Amino acid sequence: MKGMNKQIISFPVPKTGKISLVVAPKTVIHSLMSMLAVLALRGRVIVVDGGNCFDAYSLARALRRRTHQIQPALKAVQLSRAFTCYQMVAMLAELPVDGTPVIVLDLLSTFLDENVNFSKRQRLLESSLNLLRQISEGAPVAAWARAHPAAEGEYQQLLMPLLETAHDIWELQAPEIPDHQLPLF
């Protein structure tokens, strides 16, 4: 990312009763940290990271743009990392249903594990989506699914139930890079 201009996209803060979904490339992580900063300034927020992509530095910068007292907001963020689809379901099942906002980063990443039978992964994803529906009844829920523009097959079969579950959906694509160098003049 060195030398790249990081554009921050402003996503609305998720609302109770809805599941907000962002389907976008990894470059959107800075925008998600900005949304997380807004929630953390209001109180406790639970983050479940399925793709090991939580960016504490981006979160701290986003908080610094809003306040000089970043420590209390950083302490309000409770982070859990899921490395398998089994861990994702278990972590979501253990989340409190007490109105605490939940953000799930790179949700589908753990369900792309080819070492687990695909039908089992589909059932585990459905269980995860049911848990997110239950949580969303009393708390704001947002999820990010990393976009795989050329992906087909299993990824698309896993993405479809997620899209059907979400209420608010933002789909972003990476800018196209030309195959050849453009002329200067």
C-alpha positions, 0 to 999 in steps of 0.5 A: 500500500506504500505510495497508494492513496487510501480513499476512505469511503464513509459507510453508514453506521449499522442499525439495530434490526438489520444486517449491513453487508459490505462486499469489497476488496481488502482496500476497504479495511480502512473505511471499515476501521473508520466505521468501527471508530464511530461505534467505539466512541459510543461504547463497547463494540465486538469485532470478530475477525475471520481473515486476520485483517483487523488494522489497529493502526487504521482504527487508531488514526480514525479515532484520532481524527475524532478525538484526542482521548483514543484510549477509552475508545480502543479499550471499548473494542473487543477483538476475537479472531476466527481461523476456521469455520468451526471457530467462527460459528463458536465465537458467534454463538458465544456473543452476548445478546445485550445490544452490543454492536457486532462487526464481522471482518472477512466473514467468508474467509473461514468458510473457504477452507477446502479441508472441510467438506463443502456441504459442512461449510454451507451448514456452518455458514447457515448456522453463522447467518442464523446467529447473526440474525438473532444478534441483529434483532437487538444490536447493530450488525455489520459484516464484510465479505472480501470480494473475489471478482473472478471467483466462481463456484464455491465462493459464489455459493457461499456469498449468495446466502450472505447476500440474501440475509443482509438488509443493507448491501454495499458492493465495491469493486477494485479499480481496473488496472490496464493490461498495458501501459497507457501513453503519456501523450 
